[in-house]
Amino acid sequence: MSNPQNLRYSKEHEWLSAAEDGVSVIGITEHAANALGDVVFVQLPETGSTVTAGETCGELESTKSVSDLYSPVTGEVTEVNEDVVSDPSLVNSAPFEGGWLFKVRVTGEPDDLLSADEYAQFTAG
Amino acid sequence: MSSTEPRRTALDAEHRALGATMTDFAGWDMPLRYASERDEHLAVRTRAGLFDLSHMGEITVTGPDAVRLLDHAVVGNVSTVKEGRARYTMICRADGGILDDLIVYRLGEREYLVVANASNAQAVLDALVERSAGFDAEVRDDRDAYALLAVQGPAAAGILAPLTDADLDGLRYYAGLTGTVAGAPALIARTGYTGEDGFELFVRPEHAVELWRALLAAGADAGLVPCGLSCRDTLRLEAGMPLYGNELSAELTPFDAGFGRVVKFEKEGDFVGREALAEAASRAESTPPRVLVGLVAEGRRVPRAGYAVVSGGEVVGEVTSGAPSPTLGKPIAMAYVDPAFAAPGTPGVGVDIRGSHEPYEVVALPFYTRAK
């Protein structure tokens, strides 16, 4: 599997796009989606709410388990992906594209976000 | 569990070559899924799936007293099982607690194959050996003597038939016969744990790879896919079949678990647990225990084992198994609930899902019955 070079990654297996007009798109990585198995339910933060880097902001439920969703950055949620709410399998089929989860107007980010190569090393280890 | 390396089945390299996600299950490294567990589940419901179940625990009981030993050791009436037939039963402790649920196959006049859950195989073996004292019978650990493959689904018989000399049409549900499959000597049983028609094939481990490949090739056109333990769990849940460790445990007698029908007091001779089970039966008459029911979600959040069943803010039961049901398209669960809440359609029943009380409909089990 390949992690897009233009994204940055958290150790909780979220990805973060480069900001456009201060807004970044967030999702979970293919590695995480594969580990979860078929995702059947996603609970996302509400538009307008504030998320904090490293804190839980929702959950992802798969056949076998439920997992917390962490925000990789701090900021205000500007949009959530309603398509993925109605069809959670998008997380598995297109984790870096149609399976994106929410967008954040970033006000703060941790200094330990990883590049694609660093994340690939992290998940290989 | 054990801290030693997990055991690998004879098909381990096949699973890895197919890209399976593996999981530690009862000390065995087993395929959890190959790709999407939902797709594997639906393949078994509509076409066919191939499973490696070599972790199951086979124990052979032979000798002049084999049947008397089994009637003494388990709660069912093994003496009524005819040659070539199988019986679902349970083995209990002296206090009536369920040690395991089993399938007992009668292979010959004096030969039986007992199949235990992987997690309980050693305990069952120990119990059978201990209970064999005074009987002219041999209890043999045959866990390493067999690989077990299962072909399950409506297309299973059509896939298997060209590969075997056995008369599958004459093989009824819960029956077994010996034959060859793809050249390998096999015990062919019409049993399973999916709610579909299907077969379980007990073969020597050295024949497992050859048989696995032959079945995959023979079933390709019919849509057979390799299936992992993840979908096996959702298949058995939809079929309302109990799983030891979830619905069944040593804390429960068969009567507490709603499976009192497997206890045969009328059989000849004493059996381990008889006294305690007779008490459990009369206790269940006077004070009905919690009832195993089905729950179907109105929302999309999935109940998990251990979650509380609630009504009016009170805990009225506990979820034992829960999963998103691929067939129903909704989360489902099995749960033990107080008798007052067990009737299908009982209003106001919910599950406490991490602090939020989600509404659930009480239904009779099973969730799914195949069209005959």
Boltz contact constraints between the chains, C-beta under 6 A:
constraints:
  - contact:
      token1: [A, 37]
      token2: [B, 37]
      max_distance: 6.0
  - contact:
      token1: [A, 38]
      token2: [B, 36]
      max_distance: 6.0
  - contact:
      token1: [A, 38]
      token2: [B, 37]
      max_distance: 6.0
  - contact:
      token1: [A, 38]
      token2: [B, 38]
      max_distance: 6.0
  - contact:
      token1: [A, 40]
      token2: [B, 324]
      max_distance: 6.0
  - contact:
      token1: [A, 41]
      token2: [B, 300]
      max_distance: 6.0
  - contact:
      token1: [A, 41]
      token2: [B, 301]
      max_distance: 6.0
  - contact:
      token1: [A, 61]
      token2: [B, 302]
      max_distance: 6.0
  - contact:
      token1: [A, 63]
      token2: [B, 37]
      max_distance: 6.0
  - contact:
      token1: [A, 63]
      token2: [B, 230]
      max_distance: 6.0
  - contact:
      token1: [A, 63]
      token2: [B, 323]
      max_distance: 6.0
  - contact:
      token1: [A, 63]
      token2: [B, 324]
      max_distance: 6.0
